Amino acid sequence: MRKPRSRAAAEWQDFAIGARYSNHGSVPGIDADIKKAIVNTRYANGWKYGGNVFNIDMLQSDKNAPPPAPARRRARPSSTRSTAPTPGTRQSTPMIAMEFHL
């Protein structure tokens, strides 16, 4: 009789999706209220040798929010500067972690 192969399968796992919304968000240095919507996805599992976690937050702010620091650009000369309102800020923040035990 053949011995079955052992597989490293998840002993437990969890998946969740959530959403949050605020009419009164704030950013230091900005006096206006900022509307913010955040969608969150999270997956976690544990197995014989450790565990894994994956989390991502996706944020959408209204036009009152400044762009994130890496997206800011040098100011253009005033003759070419646009006066159109900015559409707001979109950001995604992923996080992945793994624990390994022998």
Contacts in CASP RR format, 6 or more apart in sequence:
PFRMAT RR
TARGET T0000
AUTHOR 0000-0000-0000
METHOD contacts of the structure
MODEL  1
MRKPRSRAAAEWQDFAIGARYSNHGSVPGIDADIKKAIVNTRYANGWKYG
GNVFNIDMLQSDKNAPPPAPARRRARPSSTRSTAPTPGTRQSTPMIAMEF
HL
8 47 0 8 1.000
8 48 0 8 1.000
8 49 0 8 1.000
9 47 0 8 1.000
10 45 0 8 1.000
10 46 0 8 1.000
10 47 0 8 1.000
11 45 0 8 1.000
11 46 0 8 1.000
11 47 0 8 1.000
11 48 0 8 1.000
12 45 0 8 1.000
12 46 0 8 1.000
13 43 0 8 1.000
13 44 0 8 1.000
13 45 0 8 1.000
13 46 0 8 1.000
14 42 0 8 1.000
14 43 0 8 1.000
14 44 0 8 1.000
14 45 0 8 1.000
15 42 0 8 1.000
15 43 0 8 1.000
16 40 0 8 1.000
16 41 0 8 1.000
16 42 0 8 1.000
17 39 0 8 1.000
17 40 0 8 1.000
17 41 0 8 1.000
17 42 0 8 1.000
18 39 0 8 1.000
18 40 0 8 1.000
18 41 0 8 1.000
19 37 0 8 1.000
19 38 0 8 1.000
19 39 0 8 1.000
19 40 0 8 1.000
20 36 0 8 1.000
20 37 0 8 1.000
20 38 0 8 1.000
20 40 0 8 1.000
21 35 0 8 1.000
21 36 0 8 1.000
21 37 0 8 1.000
21 38 0 8 1.000
22 35 0 8 1.000
22 36 0 8 1.000
23 33 0 8 1.000
23 35 0 8 1.000
24 33 0 8 1.000
25 33 0 8 1.000
25 34 0 8 1.000
25 35 0 8 1.000
25 36 0 8 1.000
26 33 0 8 1.000
26 34 0 8 1.000
27 34 0 8 1.000
27 65 0 8 1.000
27 66 0 8 1.000
30 64 0 8 1.000
30 65 0 8 1.000
30 66 0 8 1.000
32 64 0 8 1.000
33 64 0 8 1.000
34 61 0 8 1.000
34 62 0 8 1.000
34 64 0 8 1.000
34 65 0 8 1.000
35 61 0 8 1.000
35 62 0 8 1.000
35 64 0 8 1.000
36 59 0 8 1.000
36 60 0 8 1.000
36 61 0 8 1.000
36 62 0 8 1.000
36 65 0 8 1.000
37 59 0 8 1.000
37 60 0 8 1.000
38 57 0 8 1.000
38 58 0 8 1.000
38 59 0 8 1.000
38 60 0 8 1.000
39 57 0 8 1.000
39 58 0 8 1.000
40 55 0 8 1.000
40 56 0 8 1.000
40 57 0 8 1.000
40 58 0 8 1.000
41 54 0 8 1.000
41 55 0 8 1.000
41 56 0 8 1.000
42 53 0 8 1.000
42 54 0 8 1.000
42 55 0 8 1.000
42 56 0 8 1.000
43 52 0 8 1.000
43 53 0 8 1.000
43 54 0 8 1.000
43 55 0 8 1.000
44 51 0 8 1.000
44 52 0 8 1.000
44 53 0 8 1.000
44 54 0 8 1.000
45 51 0 8 1.000
45 52 0 8 1.000
46 52 0 8 1.000
49 100 0 8 1.000
49 101 0 8 1.000
49 102 0 8 1.000
50 98 0 8 1.000
50 99 0 8 1.000
50 100 0 8 1.000
50 101 0 8 1.000
51 98 0 8 1.000
51 99 0 8 1.000
51 100 0 8 1.000
52 96 0 8 1.000
52 97 0 8 1.000
52 98 0 8 1.000
52 99 0 8 1.000
53 95 0 8 1.000
53 96 0 8 1.000
53 97 0 8 1.000
53 98 0 8 1.000
54 94 0 8 1.000
54 95 0 8 1.000
54 96 0 8 1.000
55 94 0 8 1.000
55 95 0 8 1.000
55 96 0 8 1.000
56 92 0 8 1.000
56 93 0 8 1.000
56 94 0 8 1.000
56 95 0 8 1.000
57 92 0 8 1.000
57 93 0 8 1.000
58 90 0 8 1.000
58 91 0 8 1.000
58 92 0 8 1.000
58 93 0 8 1.000
59 89 0 8 1.000
59 90 0 8 1.000
59 91 0 8 1.000
59 92 0 8 1.000
59 93 0 8 1.000
60 88 0 8 1.000
60 89 0 8 1.000
60 90 0 8 1.000
61 88 0 8 1.000
61 89 0 8 1.000
61 90 0 8 1.000
62 88 0 8 1.000
63 85 0 8 1.000
63 86 0 8 1.000
63 87 0 8 1.000
63 88 0 8 1.000
64 88 0 8 1.000
65 88 0 8 1.000
65 89 0 8 1.000
66 72 0 8 1.000
66 89 0 8 1.000
67 86 0 8 1.000
67 88 0 8 1.000
67 89 0 8 1.000
68 89 0 8 1.000
68 91 0 8 1.000
75 81 0 8 1.000
END
